Amino acid sequence: MLVLAVDTSTPAVTAGVVRLTDGTVVPVSQRVVVDARLHAEILTPNILECLSDAGLAPGDLGAVVVGVGPGPFTGLRVGMATAAAFGDALSIPVHGVCSLDGIASELADESELLVITDARRREIYWARYRDGVRVSGPDVCAPGALDVAGATATAGSPPHTALFDLPARDVTSPSPTGLVLAAQNLLTDGIAPAPLVPLYLRRPDAKTLDERAAEKKASS
């Protein structure tokens, strides 16, 4: 099966085609551009370039995997809408996976791993993994509030993993291979895709007029 994998939960705009055969995951082509301002502009062109580089047509794809966060509202919306559009146009399943799982899946041999990405507002998104299996999170908090006791390593956003006195592994964002590894059981077992639900973990900054009025009333 050829799988299109995309993620826009971090500043990295990630797209790639991965071949899944008898439990083996092999990258075919990928494009990763680190620029949080270009999610909407370059994701679809990068997908088409990946297909072209591999000599493939969209119709050769058998499934789509997309990272559903946690991440910022605008970034997640771009990736998930694009993945859904490809799935709908090609009549193929679209599976959403936690983007932090996509990072951890490439480090399954790490006994106690913390995956950390930038949540902005001086906060971090995090999840904890034991031998590649998520045991807590995802969640959002200030770096000083994260309990790192027992962790053996970190992975994810380098400026944020550097805040902790732990070895940092060189997997900084979800790769196409990592995303497909995270979705491997869903793909191979033929499980029907669940609805795509973004992991925002907190409300977006934008508020409706009714919400602003309610806040003003509560504070008066």
Secondary structure, 3 states (H helix, E strand, C coil): CEEEEEECCCCEEEEEEEEEECCEEEEEEEEEEECCCCHHHHHHHHHHHHHHHCCCCHHHCCEEEEECCCCCHHHHHHHHHHHHHHHHHHCCCEEEECHHHHHHHHHCCCCCEEEEEEEECCEEEEEEEECCEEEEEEEEECHHHCCCCCCCEEEECHHHHCCCCCCECCCCCCCHHHHHHHCHHHHHCCCCCCCCCCCCCCCCCCCCHHHHHHHHHHHC
